[in-house]
Amino acid sequence: MASAVRHFCFVFVAFLVLHHSSCFWLIDVIFPPNAKSSIVSSNSTPPLVIVPGNLGNRLEAKIDKPNLVHWMCYKKTEHWFPLWIDLNMFMPIGIDCWIDNIRIVYNRTTRQSSNSPGVEVRVPGFGQTYPIEFLDDNRLAGYFHTMVQHLVNMGYSRNETVRGAPYDWRVAPNENAEYLSRLKDLVEEMYNQYQQPVYLLGHSMGCHYVLYFLNHQPQAWKDKYIQGFISLAAPWGGAVKPLRVLASGNNDGIPMLSNIKIREEQRMTTTNPWMLPFQDVWPKDHVFVSTPTFNYTSQDYKQFFKDISFEDGWLMWEDTKNLTGDLHPPGVEVWCMYGVGLPTAVTYIYDKEFPNADPVDFVYADGDDTVTSASMSRCKRWAVQQEKPVHVIEYRGLPHLDIVFNDKVLDQIQHILEGASDAPSEVDCRFGTK
């Protein structure tokens, strides 16, 4: 069985290398580029904490299950094993076992989530970088590795001056109080150790986690402990893609996973409803999902969830819509960086098979191929809402995931950490530009 998994792993990786697909799923970032080997830097390395995006860090599980979804699934394990990413999830039977292990159970009465019966889930390596650098033990699915190595090359030390803050990305911050407490302790620990305020860096949904965290700290605490917030590709106004994910699923080009099958897992998180387009940001009449019988706007979420037979999703959205929906300014200096100039779906058009078939057409707007620039640029309004400076940098032609290892972005992050106050308003990342 082990040899078969290893063989499958190489086949799977080869496929992804040949068939790149940008998406929220981070498993398509295979063999990330190496960081520059020689970097001219000052000796100043202010402490930095990295908060990853959705699916952006490892999860582990231990099981002792009362029931199995398939007789080939493990019923009990003595030790913790990889849950995300687990290569068994890409095998025909393994996907059913994996979904049953990683799913959360939503309680309509308590409005709280819990693990699948008989499953314990933990986030390994809090405060360390390894669970966000690579998402698997084989170091194939790279995420923040290039950035961390760049930081090391400029004088940072892994797990010391640069730390990772992984979390259970299946649930929104209203159910992650322990994580937020640990994040605060980590910031204070690094401040006390290095006698410098700490930078927070987030990517995608991780930026919303950072915003939620900062919004719940007193201004005096932020003035003392936080040097600044570096935001990469944040869907500040929400994202349209989760509507497709929740409706019909999205395997992002992985042929051994059907969209409908992976939809089972994608509906079992509270973070997908949280990231739906924010009602106060988008025009009330903008159609996100169009079908022969109904056009769904942000005013029709309740009907949407009813029509896709996922009414728990409506309750999840009600629980999370106000967590960061008002985009209250963070109260610290901000560098808001994101990609523009790429077609990004803003409307999914379905035929009569909705929701159990793929969209048949799309309407596009400007963005980074995953989130629209209209959503990501909402950080601009903070410039007149807080005293701390807000710097906005748009990277033309830069995809959503590539922002975490693009040379021009890494160079800008280096300048920020070295104390440079200047920042360009736009950087061209298109092929052939310098």
Buried (B, 14 or more C-beta within 10 A) or exposed (E): EEEEBEEBBEEBBEBBEEEBBBBBBBBBBBEBEEBBEEBEBEEEBBBBBBBBBBBBBBBBBBBEBEEBBEEEBEEEBEEBBBBBBBBBBBBEEBBBBBBBBBBBEBEEEEBBBEBBEBBEBBBBBBBBBBBBBBBBEBEBBBBBBBBBBBBBBBBBEBEBBBBBBBBBBBBBBBBBEEBBEBBBEBBBBBBEEBEBBBBBBBBBBBBBBBBBBBBEBEEEBBEEBBBBBBBBBBBBBBBBBBBBBBBBBBBBBBEBBEBBBBBBBBBBBBBBBBBBBBBBBBEEEBBBBBBEEBBBBBEBBBEBBEBBEBEBBBBBBEBBBEBBBEBBBBBBBBBBBBBBBBEBBBBBBBEEEBBBBBBEEBBEBBBBBBBBBBBBBBBEEBBEEBEBBBBBBBBBBBBBBBBBBBEBBBBBBBBBBBEEEEBEEEBBBEEEEE
